[in-house]
């Protein structure tokens, strides 16, 4: 366990992966501490010498922006904001996503443009470092004024309300404060709004899905190589010459991954009776590659976002400006999440097509990949199962970012729906793991029928590791447990990959 300094250094996907993998603690740098204190001091001085309305600081919120609030009620205003906005519904947000929400909220308010008190920032760090994860709900955010409802639930325990998950138990915000000897935070002017405005719900879901998708996009190349040998496919579509004259990065990388994985295979080098393979094999560099390029683009958007200030109004002490604007609007994330969803759906779609070809009784493979088809149904219904999940991902790939519904009496008249896009993509990544698990189940089964020819050393080692969890099927067995073990293998193996694209 190490320490990660919260500062102005650029947070990357690789950095976040390291923070999580090493279970690093968070600590404010001296620079970040000074910026937080400077901004808060500026705001306090400004308020003591100001009698004009400043949105969200001495006014109401949203459509109530023209309602001025007396100085003696400013603390109550912020507490009321947090309580009234905690309107979450649905399932609880997974705790590993809540952990990222905390990290990104701490990062965003540490730049010295939010006016949050140092005690409040430190309490969020205490939550993170002690594994105190507020109970947040999946539904309720429009992704417009940031993620108001989810971030309200994230903030409730700061003021002694709401619930948290701690060491496997759900306890109240008041109880967790008592356990650690913490006093409930008395929110000062602007603090509630700074906590609730922002895109940390969308960002946390997006980064979590990106970390998984990036690793799965590498693993799917490896599984495709197993399928190619199981199907007695050709190596020529992966020749570097082909991809140099259409130099998309993802395409080139996929071809290289597959060629490297198949190096040394006796199956791939044997003489072929066919001159061409179906698209799902032959065009895997082009299809996987397009998804890789999409993932890379989305990564660039999200890395900008988590290194940004996304609450409102924003405070500029050096310029003596407090500006109400729209950095909380989730449109950049919503469009990117929809794009990521399409990329994920396509990886699953082409995977299912390879499954379909493997069970078809072609190229010396038995029909449905069992030695005695007819008496045995073999792997017939595994393709049905994968097709069902693929179809669901296609339905989920319908974009959220083109939808909008007026809110706050028309004051917030265009919303991103990025929160729905974020939770949707999380589910799509889950589905991709399932589809890849089914392809691996079929590919490993088909490879057995190529013996005594051997596949490549990389594939042999990979399948040997796989066989520790999933057995070869001689005759019909209950398939669900095998599918579940195969999916778990995919999850475990991908978790061990780095965030780099290379095998």
Buried (B, 14 or more C-beta within 10 A) or exposed (E): EEEBEBBBEEBBBBBBBBBBEEEBBBBBBEBBBEBBEBBBEBBBEBBEEEEEBBBBBBBBBBEEBEEEBEEEEBBEBBBBBBBEBBBBEEEBBBBEBBBBBBBBBBBBBBBBBBBBBBBBBBBBBEBBBBBBBBBBBBBBBBBBBBBBBBBBBBBBBBBBBBBBBBEEEEBBBBBBBEEEEBEBBBBBBBBBBBBBBBBBBBBBBBBBBBBBBBBBBBBBBBBBBBBBBBBBBBBEBBEEEBBEEEEBEBBBBBBBBBBBBBBBBEBBEEEBEEEEBBEBBBBBBBBBBBBBBBBBBBBEBBBEBBBBBBBBBBBBBEEEEBEEEEBBBBBBBBBBBBBBBBBBBBBBBBBBBBBBBBBBEEBEBBBBBBEEBEEBBBBBEBBEBBBEBBBBBBEBBEBBBEBBEEBBEEEBEEBBBBBBBBBBBBBBBBBBBBBBBBBBBBBBBBBBBBEEBBBBEBBBEBBEEBEEBBEEBEEBEEBEEBBBBBBBBBBEBBEEBBBEBEB
